Every structure is written in C-alpha cells, then in structure tokens.
Amino acid sequence: MSTNKVWYITGASKGMGLSLTKQLLSKGHSVAATSRTVNAFEQFAAFGDRFLALEVDLKNEQSIGLSFKKTIEKFGRVDVIVNNAGYGLGGALEELTADEISENFEVNFFAAVRVVQNALPYLREQRSGHIINISSIAGFAPGLGWSMYCAAKFALSGLSEALANDLKPLGINVTNVLPGWFRTSFAKPDSIAYNKNQMAEYNYLREYHEKMNSMDGTQPGNPDQIADAFLELVYSGNPPVNLFLGSDAFNRAKSKIAQLNQEMSDWEKVSKSTDF
C-alpha cells in the first residue's frame, strides 16, 4: 500500500508553494494546487493524474468549496492542507488605509479560515489529516515597519494553536509554520505591497523596507528543502504545534523567548499582585 499523500496547497504558483509542489510531485505525492489562474501550472502537465490545477478565489467561499469537491473527485481523499497563500504589507499603522488593512487580513488570515472550514468535513470523515498553516517569524517576533502584516500572521498563529487543541481528538494534526527568509520571490513586487500614503514622521521605517528588498537573492533559506521538512512533519507520530523554519527564524525565536522570560521575571511581582 502506498504511503504517498494527497496535498492541497494554496498559493502554489510561486515562492514556497511552487517549490513545495515541485518537490512533492518529484517524490511521488499527489498535489491539488491553487492559484488565481491555472495558466501558472502548465509546467506540471507531465505529472498527469498526480496533479490537479485549481483556479481558486481564496476570498470566495463557493470557489474554495468547489476546489475541494474537485480534489476529492480526482483523488478520493485529501491528507494535507497547506495554507501558503499570502503577501507582505509594509507601512506604519497610521499610514495604512482601511482597504489596505482589510485586504491583507483577507488574504493572510481569512483565506486560511475559509480553506480550513471547507477542508474539515473531509478530514473529519477520514478521522485523519494534517493542516499546515504558513505563518511567519514575524507572527511571533515582529520586525519594524510591518505592523499589519505581523498582526495578520499573529492571528494565523493563534488560530493554528487553538485548532491544534480542538482537532487532536478527531485525529487531525495542526502545525503552525513560522519561516524566516527563504530565497523565493517574496521580496518582489507581486508578493509585497507598501502603503500608498507615506508620512514623513515614519521615514525611519523605510530603511527596514529597503533592507528587505536588498536581501533578494541572498536569503539564507533554501525553498527546495521545505518539502522534506514537511514530509517529516506529516509522517511524525508526534508533530509539533509550532515549527520555526530556517536558522534565522529559529535564532530570532530564541531571542524573543529569552526576552519574554526576562520580562516575566522582572515583572513577576506586579503580575501576581492582582490576586486576592
């Protein structure tokens, strides 16, 4: 009996999603891949019955529901859900418009909510499955100049941890993946948006935006290694709820945890002073 799995991956036409799709297909797995246009998947035609191209609007409930129906019709099941679609939004909170904020949460958070809601009936019936939500190290240890993006990723991380508790009794695992910098297209304009209204008072934040742009092509993470990490996750008998991906993310998380421990120690007396 084959142990290969059926993967459903959002945002699979570029970046981490594209690398993951390529590697999984090359290792014999089946992939249902979503994008805003199926034309982005012509390179996978050779994989035939193990690949399903799905044109999906992740802001549309019916579009997502139909994509899962097609996935089940083709493969008979779905084993792993990877919520990968997302984009960065740079800018100070005061500079961002309501539309910019709403759109970022729609794609980075609410799209994942809709995908999980539509996947769960199938995973519950199977009494098995693994949901992998791609957050960001910024959803644990935020940097400067990305307040709303960090907030959306914090929300996704929080949802993932809560779901991990809720779904474990049903045989469904959930892992919150927090990557650092990977050498993908994420630093390019089609994956990053910046606030249109810029205030001179926040010019100091632009240097952090420029720093990210200057890193393009030199990021430490190798996206072609992600598939092996995820395979280790889904075949583990005890997968982690949180996985920091990349040495930069791991080290940044350790620094944040040390900072939290120090703050808790420094303020322990005040923390406990509110008890009866």
Long-range contacts (C-beta under 8 A, 24 or more apart in sequence): 2-28, 3-235, 4-28, 4-29, 4-30, 5-29, 5-30, 5-79, 5-80, 5-234, 6-30, 6-31, 6-32, 6-71, 6-75, 6-76, 6-77, 6-78, 6-79, 6-80, 7-31, 7-32, 7-78, 7-79, 7-80, 7-82, 8-32, 8-34, 8-67, 8-68, 8-71, 8-78, 8-80, 8-81, 8-82, 8-115, 8-119, 9-33, 9-34, 9-82, 9-84, 10-34, 10-56, 10-58, 10-82, 10-83, 10-84, 10-85, 10-111, 10-112, 10-115, 11-35, 11-84, 11-85, 11-86, 12-41, 12-84, 13-37, 13-40, 13-41, 14-40, 14-184, 14-185, 14-190, 14-191, 15-84, 15-182, 15-184, 15-185, 15-186, 15-191, 15-223, 16-84, 16-134, 16-179, 16-182, 16-184, 16-186, 16-223, 16-226, 17-82, 17-84, 17-85, 18-184, 19-184, 19-223, 19-224, 19-226, 19-227, 20-82, 20-84, 20-223, 20-226, 20-227, 20-230, 22-224, 23-224, 23-226, 23-227, 23-228, 24-227, 25-50, 25-51, 27-227, 27-231, 30-75, 32-67, 32-70, 32-71, 32-74, 32-75, 32-78, 34-58, 34-67, 34-85, 49-74, 58-85, 58-107, 58-111, 58-114, 58-115, 59-106, 59-107, 59-110, 59-111, 59-114, 61-114, 61-118, 64-114, 64-115, 64-118, 65-118, 68-118, 68-119, 68-122, 72-122, 77-122, 77-126, 78-119, 78-122, 78-123, 78-129, 79-128, 79-129, 79-130, 79-234, 80-129, 80-130, 80-131, 80-132, 80-230, 80-234, 81-115, 81-116, 81-119, 81-123, 81-129, 81-130, 81-131, 81-132, 82-132, 82-134, 82-230, 83-111, 83-112, 83-115, 83-116, 83-131, 83-132, 83-133, 83-134, 83-156, 84-134, 85-111, 85-112, 86-111, 86-134, 86-152, 87-191, 87-192, 87-193, 88-146, 88-149, 88-186, 88-191, 88-192, 88-193, 89-146, 89-148, 89-149, 89-152, 89-192, 89-193, 89-194, 89-195, 90-145, 90-146, 90-149, 90-192, 90-193, 90-194, 90-195, 90-205, 90-209, 91-145, 91-147, 91-148, 91-194, 91-195, 91-198, 91-202, 91-205, 92-145, 92-147, 92-195, 92-199, 92-202, 92-205, 93-147, 93-148, 94-199, 94-202, 95-195, 95-197, 95-198, 95-199, 95-202, 96-147, 96-148, 96-195, 96-197, 97-195, 97-196, 97-197, 100-148, 100-193, 100-195, 100-196, 101-148, 104-148, 104-149, 104-152, 104-193, 105-148, 105-151, 105-152, 105-155, 108-149, 108-152, 108-153, 108-156, 109-152, 109-155, 109-156, 109-159, 112-156, 112-159, 113-159, 116-163, 120-167, 120-172, 123-167, 123-170, 123-172, 124-170, 124-172, 126-171, 127-170, 127-171, 128-171, 128-172, 129-171, 129-172, 129-173, 130-172, 130-173, 130-174, 130-175, 130-233, 130-234, 130-239, 131-160, 131-163, 131-167, 131-172, 131-173, 131-174, 131-175, 132-174, 132-175, 132-177, 132-230, 132-233, 132-234, 133-157, 133-159, 133-160, 133-174, 133-175, 133-176, 133-177, 134-177, 134-179, 135-160, 135-176, 135-177, 135-178, 136-178, 136-179, 137-178, 137-179, 137-180, 137-244, 137-246, 137-248, 137-249, 137-252, 137-253, 139-178, 140-178, 140-242, 140-244, 140-252, 140-253, 140-256, 141-252, 141-253, 141-255, 141-256, 143-208, 144-205, 144-208, 145-205, 145-206, 145-208, 145-209, 146-208, 157-242, 160-241, 160-242, 161-241, 161-242, 164-241, 173-234, 173-239, 174-241, 175-233, 175-239, 175-240, 175-241, 175-242, 175-243, 176-241, 176-242, 176-243, 177-243, 177-245, 178-242, 178-243, 178-244, 178-245, 178-249, 178-253, 179-221, 179-244, 179-245, 179-246, 179-249, 180-220, 180-221, 180-244, 180-245, 180-246, 180-247, 180-248, 180-249, 180-250, 180-252, 181-215, 181-219, 181-220, 181-221, 181-246, 181-248, 182-219, 182-221, 182-222, 182-223, 182-226, 182-245, 182-246, 183-217, 183-218, 183-219, 183-220, 183-221, 183-222, 183-223, 184-219, 184-223, 187-212, 187-213, 187-215, 187-216, 187-219, 188-216, 220-246, 220-247, 220-248, 221-245, 221-246, 221-248
